[in-house]
Amino acid sequence: MRIELVISRAKQLPEGAVPALEKELITRLQNQY
């Protein structure tokens, strides 16, 4: 399985976006296995 995560460096991510993305990614990974 391959996961591609593309984040544009041109614009700043909102505060709290990265932890939210990490949480979502972990949740999805746990759901798949």
Secondary structure, 3 states (H helix, E strand, C coil): CCCCCCCCCCCCCCCCHHHHHHHHHHHHHHHHC
